[in-house]
Amino acid sequence: MSEQEVTLPWIDEPMALSEAIETVAQVSEDDDEHIEDLEARIEQLEHQIAVLEDGTSVECPDCGSADDVYKSGVGAAKLANDGSLSDRSADAVNEESHLCFECHKAFTPTFE
């Protein structure tokens, strides 16, 4: 008795049913690995977005302070409120995402 042949949508030629089942199982396993990789990448990107949106969990790369770090917009507002927002500091906060009031440096966190 010969084995029945089937055609898979992504393969042009018919193949034995047992071979087709093995191929589908392998593709499913490969897809699961890719899905796991994508989910890990999405989680990492969501964390990076959260860090960029909220300065409170960010440490300054220059002085190590985490207590006096703000998002650039909040930092600019604090500087403007104190009357110390200069053209130079406005340029700095426009170029970077965070501002450290401890050492007065603007920076964008790096992600590893």
C-alpha distances in whole Angstrom, upper triangle without the diagonal:
4,7,9,12,16,19,22,26,27,25,24,21,18,16,13,13,14,16,18,19,20,22,24,25,26,28,29,31,33,34,35,37,39,40,41,43,44,45,47,49,50,52,54,55,56,58,59,60,62,64,65,66,68,70,71,68,69,71,73,72,76,77,75,76,74,77,78,75,75,72,74,75,77,78,80,81,83,84,86,87,89,90,89,86,87,85,84,82,81,79,78,76,75,73,72,70,72,76,77,81,81,82,82,78,76,72,69,66,64,60,59
4,6,9,13,16,19,22,24,21,21,17,14,12,9,11,12,14,15,16,18,19,21,22,24,25,27,28,30,31,33,35,36,37,39,41,41,43,45,46,47,49,51,52,53,55,57,57,59,61,62,63,65,68,69,66,66,68,70,69,73,75,72,74,71,74,76,73,72,70,71,72,74,76,77,78,80,82,83,84,86,87,86,83,84,82,81,79,78,76,75,73,72,70,69,67,69,73,75,78,79,79,79,76,73,69,66,64,61,58,56
4,6,10,13,16,19,21,18,18,15,12,10,6,7,8,10,11,13,14,16,17,19,20,22,23,25,26,28,29,31,32,33,35,37,38,39,41,43,43,45,47,48,49,52,53,54,55,58,59,59,61,64,65,62,63,65,67,66,69,71,69,70,68,71,72,69,68,66,68,69,70,72,73,75,76,78,79,80,82,84,82,79,80,79,77,76,74,73,71,70,68,66,65,64,66,69,71,75,75,75,75,72,69,66,62,60,58,54,52
4,7,10,13,17,18,16,16,13,10,8,6,6,9,10,10,12,14,15,16,18,20,21,22,24,26,26,28,30,31,32,34,36,36,38,40,41,42,44,46,47,48,50,52,52,54,56,57,58,60,62,63,61,61,64,66,65,69,71,68,69,67,70,71,68,67,64,66,67,68,70,72,73,75,76,77,79,81,82,80,78,78,77,76,74,73,71,70,68,66,65,64,62,64,68,70,73,74,74,74,71,68,64,61,59,57,53,52
4,7,10,13,15,13,13,10,6,5,4,5,9,9,8,11,13,13,14,17,18,19,20,23,23,24,26,28,29,30,32,34,34,36,38,39,40,42,44,44,46,48,49,50,52,54,55,55,58,60,61,59,59,62,64,63,66,68,66,67,65,68,69,65,64,62,64,64,66,68,69,70,72,74,75,76,78,79,78,75,76,74,73,71,70,68,67,65,64,62,61,59,62,66,67,71,72,72,71,68,65,62,58,57,54,51,49
4,7,10,12,10,11,9,5,6,6,6,9,9,7,10,12,12,12,15,17,16,18,20,21,21,24,26,26,27,30,31,31,33,36,36,37,39,41,41,43,45,46,47,49,51,51,52,55,57,58,56,56,59,61,60,64,66,63,64,62,65,66,62,61,59,60,61,63,65,66,67,69,70,71,73,75,76,75,72,72,71,70,68,66,65,64,62,60,59,58,56,59,62,64,68,69,69,68,65,62,59,55,54,51,48,47
4,6,9,7,7,6,4,6,9,9,12,11,8,11,13,11,11,15,16,15,17,20,20,20,23,25,24,26,28,30,29,31,34,34,35,37,39,39,40,43,44,44,47,49,49,50,52,55,56,54,54,57,59,58,61,63,61,62,60,63,64,60,59,56,58,58,60,62,63,64,66,68,69,70,72,73,72,69,70,68,67,65,64,62,61,59,58,56,55,54,56,60,62,66,67,67,66,63,60,56,53,51,49,46,45
4,6,5,7,8,7,8,11,10,12,11,7,10,12,9,9,12,13,12,14,17,17,16,19,21,21,22,25,26,26,28,30,31,31,34,35,35,37,39,40,41,43,45,45,46,49,51,53,50,51,53,55,54,58,60,57,59,56,59,60,56,55,53,54,55,57,58,59,61,63,64,65,67,69,70,68,65,66,64,63,62,60,58,57,56,54,52,51,50,53,56,58,62,63,63,62,59,56,53,49,48,45,42,41
4,6,7,9,10,12,14,14,16,14,11,13,15,12,11,15,15,13,14,18,17,16,19,21,20,21,25,25,25,27,29,29,30,32,34,34,35,38,39,39,41,43,43,44,47,50,51,49,49,52,53,53,56,58,56,57,55,58,58,55,53,51,52,52,54,56,57,58,61,62,63,64,67,67,66,63,64,62,61,59,58,56,55,54,51,50,49,48,51,54,57,60,61,61,60,57,54,51,47,46,44,41,40
4,7,9,11,12,15,15,17,14,11,14,14,11,11,14,14,11,14,16,15,15,18,20,18,20,23,23,23,25,28,27,28,31,32,32,34,36,37,37,40,42,42,43,45,48,50,47,47,50,51,50,54,56,54,55,53,56,56,53,52,49,50,51,53,55,55,57,59,60,61,63,65,66,64,61,62,59,58,57,56,54,53,51,49,48,47,46,49,52,55,58,59,59,58,55,52,48,45,44,41,38,37
4,6,8,9,12,13,15,12,10,13,14,10,11,15,14,12,15,18,17,17,20,21,21,22,25,26,25,28,30,30,31,34,35,35,37,39,40,40,43,45,45,46,49,51,53,50,50,52,54,53,56,59,56,58,56,59,59,56,55,52,53,54,56,58,59,60,62,63,64,66,68,69,67,64,65,63,61,60,59,57,56,54,53,51,50,49,52,55,57,61,62,62,61,58,55,51,48,46,44,41,40
4,7,9,13,15,17,14,12,16,17,14,15,18,18,16,19,21,20,21,24,25,24,26,29,29,29,32,34,33,34,37,38,38,40,43,43,43,46,48,48,49,52,54,56,53,53,56,57,56,59,62,60,61,59,62,62,59,58,55,56,57,59,60,61,63,65,66,67,69,71,71,70,66,67,65,64,63,61,59,58,57,55,53,52,51,54,58,60,64,65,65,64,60,57,54,50,49,47,44,43
4,6,10,12,15,12,11,15,16,13,15,18,18,17,20,22,22,22,25,27,26,28,31,31,31,34,36,36,37,40,41,41,43,45,46,46,49,51,51,52,54,57,58,56,56,58,60,58,62,64,62,64,61,64,65,62,61,58,59,60,62,64,64,66,68,69,70,72,74,75,73,70,70,68,67,66,64,62,61,60,58,56,56,55,57,61,63,67,68,67,67,63,60,57,53,52,49,47,45
4,7,9,12,10,9,12,14,12,14,17,17,17,19,22,22,22,25,27,27,28,31,32,32,34,36,37,37,40,42,42,43,46,47,47,49,52,52,53,55,58,59,57,57,59,61,60,63,65,63,65,62,65,66,63,62,59,60,61,63,65,66,67,69,71,72,73,75,76,75,71,72,70,69,68,66,64,63,62,60,58,57,56,59,62,65,68,69,69,68,65,62,59,55,53,51,48,47
4,6,8,6,6,10,11,10,12,15,15,15,18,20,20,21,24,25,26,27,30,31,31,33,35,36,37,39,41,41,43,45,46,47,49,51,52,53,55,57,59,56,56,58,60,59,62,65,62,64,62,65,66,62,61,59,60,61,63,65,66,67,69,71,72,73,75,76,75,72,72,70,69,68,66,64,63,62,60,58,57,56,59,62,64,68,68,68,68,65,62,58,55,53,50,47,46
4,6,5,6,9,10,10,12,14,15,16,18,20,21,22,24,26,27,28,30,32,33,34,36,37,38,40,42,43,44,47,48,48,50,52,53,54,56,59,60,57,57,60,62,60,64,66,63,65,63,66,67,64,63,61,62,63,65,67,68,69,71,73,74,75,77,78,77,74,75,73,71,70,69,67,65,64,63,61,59,58,60,64,66,69,70,70,70,66,64,60,56,55,52,49,47
4,5,5,6,9,10,10,12,14,15,16,18,20,21,23,25,26,27,29,30,31,33,35,36,37,39,41,41,43,45,46,47,49,51,52,53,55,57,58,55,56,58,60,59,63,65,62,64,61,64,65,62,62,59,61,62,63,65,67,68,70,71,72,74,76,77,75,73,74,72,71,69,68,66,65,63,62,60,58,57,59,63,64,68,69,69,69,65,63,59,55,54,51,48,46
4,5,5,6,9,10,11,12,14,15,17,19,20,21,23,25,26,27,29,30,32,34,35,36,38,40,41,42,44,45,46,48,50,51,52,54,56,57,54,55,57,59,58,62,63,61,62,60,63,64,61,61,59,61,62,63,65,66,67,69,71,72,73,75,76,75,72,73,72,70,69,67,66,64,63,61,59,58,56,58,62,63,67,67,67,68,64,62,58,55,53,50,47,45
4,5,5,6,9,10,11,12,14,15,16,18,20,21,23,24,26,27,28,30,32,33,34,36,38,39,40,42,44,45,46,48,49,50,52,55,56,53,53,55,57,56,59,61,59,60,58,61,62,59,59,57,59,60,61,63,64,66,67,69,70,71,73,74,73,70,71,69,68,66,65,63,62,60,59,57,56,54,56,60,61,65,66,65,65,62,60,56,52,50,48,44,42
4,5,5,6,9,10,10,12,14,15,16,18,20,21,22,24,26,27,28,30,31,32,34,36,37,38,40,42,42,44,46,47,48,50,53,54,51,51,54,56,55,58,60,58,59,57,60,61,58,57,55,56,57,59,61,62,63,65,67,68,69,71,72,71,68,69,67,66,64,63,61,60,58,57,55,54,52,54,58,60,63,64,64,64,61,58,54,51,49,46,43,41
4,5,5,6,9,10,11,12,14,15,17,19,20,21,23,25,26,27,29,30,31,33,35,36,37,39,41,41,43,45,46,47,49,51,52,49,50,52,55,54,57,59,56,58,55,58,59,56,56,54,56,57,58,60,61,62,64,66,67,68,70,72,70,67,68,67,66,64,63,61,59,58,57,55,53,51,54,57,59,62,63,63,63,60,57,54,50,48,46,42,40
4,6,5,6,9,10,11,12,14,15,17,19,20,21,23,24,26,27,29,30,32,33,35,36,38,39,40,42,44,45,46,48,50,51,48,49,51,53,52,55,57,54,56,54,57,58,55,55,53,55,56,57,59,60,62,63,65,66,67,69,71,69,66,67,66,64,63,61,60,58,57,56,54,52,50,52,56,57,61,61,61,61,58,56,52,49,46,44,40,38
4,5,5,6,9,10,11,12,14,16,17,18,20,21,22,24,26,27,28,30,32,33,34,36,37,38,40,42,43,44,46,49,50,47,47,49,51,50,54,56,53,54,52,55,57,53,53,51,52,54,55,57,58,60,61,63,64,65,67,68,67,64,65,63,62,60,59,57,56,54,53,51,50,48,50,54,55,59,60,59,59,56,54,50,46,44,42,38,37
4,5,5,6,9,10,10,12,14,15,16,18,20,21,22,24,25,26,28,30,31,32,34,36,37,38,40,41,42,44,47,48,45,46,48,50,49,53,55,52,53,51,54,55,52,51,49,51,52,53,55,56,58,59,61,62,63,65,67,65,62,63,62,61,59,57,56,54,53,51,50,48,46,49,52,54,57,58,58,58,55,52,49,45,43,41,37,36
4,5,5,6,9,10,11,13,14,15,17,19,20,21,23,24,25,27,29,30,31,33,35,36,37,39,41,42,43,46,46,43,44,46,49,48,51,53,50,52,49,52,54,51,50,48,50,51,52,54,56,57,58,60,62,63,65,66,64,62,63,62,60,58,57,56,54,52,51,50,48,46,48,51,53,56,57,57,57,54,52,48,44,42,40,36,35
4,5,5,6,9,10,11,12,14,15,17,18,20,21,23,24,26,27,29,30,32,33,35,36,38,39,40,42,44,45,42,43,45,47,46,49,51,48,50,48,51,52,49,49,47,49,50,51,53,54,56,57,59,60,62,63,65,63,60,61,60,58,57,55,54,52,51,50,48,46,44,46,50,51,55,55,55,55,52,50,46,42,40,38,34,32
4,5,5,6,9,10,10,12,14,15,16,18,20,21,22,24,26,27,28,30,31,32,34,36,37,38,40,42,43,41,41,43,45,44,48,50,47,49,46,49,50,47,47,45,46,47,49,50,52,53,55,56,58,59,61,62,61,58,59,57,56,54,53,51,50,48,47,45,44,42,44,48,49,53,54,53,53,50,48,44,40,38,36,32,31
4,5,5,6,9,10,10,12,14,15,16,18,20,21,22,24,25,26,29,30,31,33,35,36,37,39,41,42,39,40,42,44,43,47,49,46,47,45,48,49,46,45,43,45,46,48,49,51,52,54,55,57,58,60,61,60,57,58,57,55,54,52,51,49,48,46,45,43,41,43,47,48,52,52,53,53,50,47,43,40,38,35,32,30
4,5,5,6,9,10,11,13,14,15,17,19,20,21,23,25,26,27,29,30,32,34,35,36,38,40,41,38,38,40,42,42,45,47,44,45,43,46,48,45,44,42,45,46,47,48,50,52,53,55,56,57,59,60,59,56,57,56,55,53,52,50,48,47,46,44,42,40,42,46,47,50,51,51,51,48,46,42,39,36,34,30,28
4,5,5,6,9,10,11,12,14,16,17,18,20,21,23,24,26,27,29,30,32,33,35,36,38,39,36,37,39,41,40,43,45,42,44,42,45,46,43,43,41,43,44,45,47,48,50,51,53,54,56,57,59,57,54,55,54,52,50,49,48,46,45,44,41,40,38,40,44,45,49,49,49,49,46,43,40,36,34,31,28,26
4,5,5,6,9,10,10,12,14,15,16,18,20,21,22,24,25,26,28,30,31,32,34,36,38,35,35,37,40,39,43,44,42,43,41,43,45,41,41,39,41,42,43,45,46,48,49,51,52,53,55,56,55,52,53,52,51,49,47,46,44,43,42,40,38,36,38,42,44,47,48,48,48,45,42,39,35,33,31,27,26
4,5,5,6,9,10,10,12,14,15,16,18,20,21,23,24,25,27,29,30,31,33,35,36,33,34,36,38,38,41,43,40,41,39,42,43,40,40,38,40,41,42,44,46,47,48,50,51,52,54,56,54,52,53,52,50,48,47,46,44,42,42,40,38,36,37,41,42,46,46,47,47,44,41,38,34,32,30,26,25
4,5,5,6,9,10,11,12,14,15,17,18,20,21,23,24,26,27,29,30,32,34,35,31,32,34,36,35,39,41,38,39,37,40,41,38,38,36,38,40,41,42,44,46,47,48,50,51,53,54,53,50,51,50,49,47,46,44,42,41,40,38,36,34,36,39,40,44,44,45,45,42,39,36,32,30,27,24,22
4,5,5,6,9,10,10,12,14,15,16,18,20,21,22,24,26,27,28,30,32,33,30,31,33,35,34,38,39,37,38,36,39,40,37,36,34,36,38,39,40,42,44,45,46,48,49,51,52,50,48,49,48,46,44,43,42,40,38,37,35,34,32,34,37,39,42,43,43,43,40,37,34,30,28,26,22,21
4,5,5,6,9,10,10,12,14,15,16,18,20,21,22,24,25,26,28,31,32,29,30,32,34,34,37,39,36,37,35,38,39,36,35,33,35,36,37,39,41,42,43,45,46,48,49,51,49,47,48,47,46,44,42,41,39,37,37,35,33,31,33,36,38,41,42,43,42,40,37,33,30,28,26,22,21
4,5,5,6,9,10,11,12,14,15,17,19,20,21,23,24,26,27,29,30,27,28,30,32,32,35,37,34,35,33,35,37,34,34,32,34,36,36,38,40,41,42,44,46,47,48,50,48,46,47,47,45,43,42,41,39,37,36,35,32,30,32,35,36,40,40,41,41,38,36,32,29,26,24,20,19
4,5,5,6,9,10,11,12,14,16,17,18,20,21,23,24,26,28,29,26,26,28,30,29,33,35,32,33,31,34,35,32,32,30,32,34,35,36,38,40,41,42,44,45,47,48,46,44,45,44,42,40,39,38,36,34,34,32,30,28,30,33,34,38,38,38,39,36,33,30,26,24,21,18,16
4,5,5,6,9,10,10,12,14,15,16,18,20,21,22,24,26,27,25,25,28,30,29,33,35,32,33,31,33,34,31,31,28,30,32,33,34,36,38,39,40,42,43,45,46,45,42,43,42,41,39,38,36,34,33,32,30,28,26,28,32,33,37,38,38,38,35,32,28,25,23,21,17,17
4,5,5,6,9,10,10,12,14,15,16,18,20,21,22,25,26,23,24,26,29,29,32,34,31,32,29,32,33,30,29,27,30,31,32,33,35,36,38,39,41,42,44,45,44,41,43,42,41,38,37,37,35,32,32,30,28,26,27,31,32,36,37,37,37,34,32,28,25,22,21,17,17
4,5,5,6,9,10,11,12,14,15,17,19,20,21,23,24,21,21,24,26,26,29,31,28,29,26,29,31,28,28,26,28,30,31,32,34,35,36,38,40,41,42,44,42,40,42,41,39,37,36,35,33,31,31,29,27,24,26,29,30,34,34,34,35,32,30,26,23,20,18,14,14
4,5,5,6,9,10,11,12,14,15,16,18,20,22,23,20,20,23,25,24,28,30,27,28,26,29,30,26,26,24,26,28,29,30,32,33,35,36,38,39,41,42,40,38,39,38,36,34,33,32,30,28,28,26,24,22,23,27,28,32,33,33,33,30,27,24,20,18,16,12,12
4,5,5,6,9,10,10,12,14,15,16,18,20,22,19,20,23,25,25,29,30,28,28,26,28,29,26,25,23,25,26,27,29,30,32,33,35,36,37,39,41,39,37,38,37,36,34,32,32,30,28,27,26,23,21,23,26,28,31,33,33,33,30,27,24,20,18,17,14,14
4,5,5,6,9,10,11,12,14,15,16,19,19,17,18,20,23,23,27,28,25,26,23,26,27,24,23,22,24,25,26,28,30,31,32,34,35,36,38,40,38,36,38,37,36,33,32,32,29,27,27,26,23,21,22,25,26,30,31,31,31,29,26,23,20,17,16,13,13
4,5,5,6,9,10,11,12,14,15,17,18,15,15,18,20,20,24,25,23,23,21,24,25,22,21,20,22,24,25,26,28,29,30,32,34,35,36,38,36,34,35,35,33,31,30,29,27,25,25,23,21,18,19,23,24,27,28,28,28,26,23,20,17,14,13,9,10
4,5,5,6,9,10,10,12,14,16,18,16,16,18,20,20,24,26,23,24,21,24,24,21,20,18,20,21,23,24,26,27,29,30,32,33,35,36,34,32,33,32,31,29,28,27,25,23,22,21,18,16,18,21,23,27,28,28,28,25,22,19,15,13,12,10,11
4,5,5,6,9,10,10,12,15,16,14,15,18,20,21,25,26,23,23,20,23,23,20,19,17,20,20,21,23,25,26,27,29,31,32,33,35,34,31,33,33,31,29,28,27,25,23,23,22,19,16,18,21,23,26,27,28,28,25,22,20,16,14,14,12,14
4,5,5,6,9,10,10,12,13,11,12,15,17,18,22,23,20,20,17,20,21,17,17,16,18,20,20,21,24,25,26,28,30,30,32,34,32,30,32,32,30,28,27,27,24,22,22,21,18,15,16,19,20,23,24,25,25,23,21,18,14,12,12,10,12
4,5,5,6,9,10,11,13,11,11,14,15,16,19,21,19,19,16,19,19,16,15,14,16,18,19,20,22,23,24,26,28,29,30,32,30,28,29,29,27,25,24,23,21,19,19,18,15,12,13,17,18,22,23,23,23,20,18,14,11,9,9,7,10
4,5,5,6,9,11,13,12,12,15,17,18,21,23,21,20,18,20,20,16,15,12,15,16,17,18,20,21,23,24,26,27,29,30,29,26,28,28,27,24,23,22,20,18,18,17,14,11,13,17,19,22,24,24,23,21,18,15,12,11,12,11,14
4,5,5,6,9,10,9,10,14,16,18,21,22,19,19,16,17,18,15,13,11,14,15,16,17,20,20,21,23,25,26,27,29,28,26,28,28,27,24,23,24,21,18,19,19,16,12,13,16,18,20,22,23,23,21,18,16,13,12,13,12,15
4,5,5,6,8,7,7,10,12,14,17,18,16,15,12,14,15,12,11,9,12,14,14,15,18,19,20,21,24,24,26,28,26,24,26,26,25,22,21,21,19,16,17,17,13,10,10,13,14,17,19,20,19,17,15,13,10,8,10,10,13
4,6,7,10,10,9,12,13,14,17,19,17,16,14,16,15,12,10,8,10,11,12,14,16,17,18,20,21,23,24,26,24,22,23,23,22,19,18,18,16,13,14,13,10,7,8,11,14,17,19,19,18,16,13,11,8,8,10,11,14
4,7,9,10,10,14,15,17,20,21,19,18,15,16,16,12,10,7,10,10,11,13,15,16,17,19,20,21,23,25,24,21,24,24,23,20,19,19,17,14,15,15,12,9,9,13,15,17,20,21,19,18,15,14,11,11,14,14,18
4,6,7,8,12,13,16,19,19,17,15,12,13,12,10,8,6,10,11,10,12,15,15,16,18,20,20,22,24,23,21,24,24,23,20,19,20,18,15,16,17,14,10,9,12,13,15,17,19,18,17,15,14,12,11,14,15,18
4,6,5,8,10,13,15,15,13,12,9,10,9,6,5,5,9,10,9,10,13,14,14,16,18,19,20,22,20,19,21,22,21,18,18,19,16,13,15,15,12,9,7,8,9,12,14,15,14,14,12,11,10,10,13,14,17
4,6,8,11,14,16,15,13,11,7,7,8,6,7,8,12,13,11,12,15,16,15,17,20,20,20,23,22,21,24,25,24,20,21,22,19,16,19,19,16,12,10,11,11,12,14,16,16,16,14,14,13,12,15,16,19
4,7,10,13,15,15,12,10,7,9,10,8,9,11,14,16,14,15,18,19,18,20,23,23,24,26,25,24,26,27,26,22,23,24,20,18,20,20,16,13,11,13,12,15,15,17,17,16,15,14,13,11,13,13,16
4,7,9,12,12,9,9,6,9,9,7,8,9,12,15,14,14,17,18,18,19,22,23,23,25,23,22,24,25,23,20,20,21,18,16,18,17,13,11,8,10,10,13,13,14,15,13,12,10,10,7,10,11,14
4,6,9,8,6,6,4,8,9,7,10,12,14,17,16,15,18,20,19,20,23,23,23,25,23,22,24,25,23,20,21,21,18,16,19,18,14,13,10,10,9,12,11,12,13,12,12,10,10,8,10,12,14
4,5,6,5,5,6,9,9,7,10,12,13,16,16,14,17,19,17,18,21,22,21,23,21,20,21,22,19,17,18,19,15,14,17,16,12,12,9,8,6,10,9,9,10,8,9,8,9,8,11,13,15
4,6,6,8,10,13,12,11,13,14,15,19,19,17,19,22,21,21,24,25,24,26,23,22,23,23,20,18,20,19,15,16,18,16,13,13,11,11,9,13,11,10,12,9,10,8,9,8,9,12,13
4,6,8,11,13,13,12,14,16,16,20,19,17,19,22,20,20,23,25,23,25,21,21,21,22,19,17,19,19,15,16,19,17,14,15,12,11,9,11,10,8,10,8,10,9,11,11,12,15,17
4,6,9,11,11,11,14,16,17,21,19,17,19,22,20,19,23,24,22,24,21,21,22,23,20,18,21,21,17,17,21,19,16,17,13,12,9,10,8,6,10,9,12,12,14,13,15,18,19
4,6,9,10,10,13,16,17,21,19,17,20,22,20,21,24,25,24,26,23,23,24,26,23,20,22,23,19,19,22,20,17,16,13,12,9,12,9,9,12,11,13,12,14,12,14,16,17
4,6,6,7,11,14,16,19,17,15,18,20,17,18,22,22,21,23,21,21,23,25,22,19,21,22,18,18,21,20,17,16,12,11,8,9,7,8,11,11,13,13,14,13,15,17,19
4,6,6,9,12,14,17,15,14,18,19,17,18,22,22,21,24,22,22,24,25,23,20,21,22,19,17,20,20,16,15,11,11,8,10,9,11,13,13,13,13,14,12,15,16,18
4,6,9,12,15,17,14,13,17,17,15,17,20,19,19,22,20,21,23,25,23,20,21,23,20,18,21,22,18,16,13,11,9,9,8,11,13,14,15,15,16,15,18,20,22
4,7,10,12,14,11,10,13,14,12,13,16,16,15,18,16,17,19,21,20,16,18,20,17,15,18,19,16,14,10,8,6,5,6,9,10,11,12,13,15,15,18,20,23
4,7,9,12,10,8,12,13,12,13,16,16,16,19,17,16,19,20,18,15,16,17,14,12,15,16,12,11,7,6,4,6,8,10,10,10,9,10,11,11,15,17,20
4,6,8,6,6,9,10,9,11,14,14,15,17,16,15,17,19,18,14,14,16,13,10,13,14,11,9,6,5,6,8,11,12,11,11,10,10,11,12,15,17,21
4,6,5,6,9,10,11,12,14,15,17,18,17,15,17,18,17,14,13,14,12,9,11,12,9,6,4,6,9,11,14,15,13,12,9,10,10,11,14,16,20
4,5,5,6,8,10,10,12,14,15,16,14,12,14,14,13,10,9,11,9,5,7,9,7,5,5,5,9,11,14,14,12,11,8,9,9,12,15,18,22
4,5,5,6,9,10,10,12,14,15,14,12,14,15,15,12,10,12,11,7,8,11,10,8,8,9,12,13,17,17,14,14,11,13,13,15,19,21,24
4,5,5,6,9,10,10,12,14,14,12,15,16,16,13,12,14,13,10,12,14,12,10,9,9,11,11,15,16,14,14,12,14,14,16,20,22,25
4,5,5,6,9,10,11,12,11,9,12,14,14,10,10,12,11,8,11,13,11,10,8,6,8,8,12,13,10,11,9,12,13,15,19,21,25
4,5,5,6,8,10,10,9,7,10,11,11,8,7,10,10,7,9,12,11,11,10,8,11,11,14,15,12,12,11,13,15,17,21,24,27
4,5,5,6,9,10,10,8,12,14,15,11,10,14,13,10,12,15,15,14,12,11,13,12,16,17,14,15,14,17,18,20,24,26,30
4,5,5,6,9,9,8,12,15,15,12,12,15,14,12,14,17,16,15,13,10,11,10,13,15,12,14,14,16,18,20,24,26,30
4,5,5,6,5,5,8,11,12,9,9,13,12,10,13,16,15,15,13,10,11,9,13,14,11,13,13,16,18,21,24,27,30
4,5,5,6,5,8,11,13,10,9,13,14,12,14,17,17,17,16,13,15,13,17,18,14,16,15,19,21,23,27,29,33
4,5,8,8,12,15,16,13,13,17,17,15,17,20,20,19,17,15,16,14,17,19,16,18,18,21,23,25,29,31,35
4,5,8,11,14,15,13,14,17,17,16,18,21,20,20,18,15,15,12,15,16,14,17,17,21,23,25,29,32,35
4,6,9,12,14,12,12,16,16,15,18,20,21,21,19,16,17,14,17,18,15,18,18,21,24,27,30,33,36
4,6,10,10,9,10,13,13,13,15,18,18,19,17,14,14,12,15,15,12,14,15,18,21,24,27,30,34
4,7,8,6,6,10,10,10,12,15,15,16,15,12,14,12,16,15,12,13,13,17,19,22,25,28,32
4,5,5,6,9,10,11,12,14,16,17,17,14,16,15,17,16,13,14,14,17,20,23,26,29,33
4,6,5,6,9,10,10,12,15,17,17,15,17,17,20,18,14,15,14,17,19,23,25,29,32
4,5,5,6,9,10,11,13,15,15,13,15,15,17,15,12,12,11,14,17,20,23,26,30
4,5,5,6,8,10,11,13,12,10,12,12,14,13,9,9,8,12,15,18,21,24,28
4,5,5,6,9,10,12,12,11,14,14,17,16,12,12,10,13,15,18,21,24,28
4,6,5,6,9,12,12,12,15,16,19,17,13,12,10,12,14,18,20,23,27
4,5,5,6,9,9,9,11,13,15,13,10,8,6,8,11,14,17,20,23
4,5,5,7,7,7,10,12,15,14,11,9,6,8,10,13,16,19,23
4,6,8,10,10,14,16,19,18,14,12,9,10,11,15,17,20,23
4,7,9,11,14,16,19,17,14,12,8,8,9,12,14,17,21
4,6,8,11,14,16,15,13,10,6,5,5,9,11,14,18
4,7,10,13,16,16,13,11,7,6,5,8,11,13,17
4,7,10,12,12,10,9,6,5,6,8,11,14,17
4,6,9,9,7,6,4,6,8,10,14,17,20
4,5,6,5,5,6,8,11,11,15,18,21
4,6,5,7,9,11,14,15,19,21,24
4,6,8,11,13,16,16,19,22,24
4,6,9,11,15,15,18,21,23
4,7,10,13,15,18,21,24
4,6,10,12,15,18,21
4,7,10,13,16,19
4,6,9,13,16
4,6,10,13
4,7,10
4,7
4
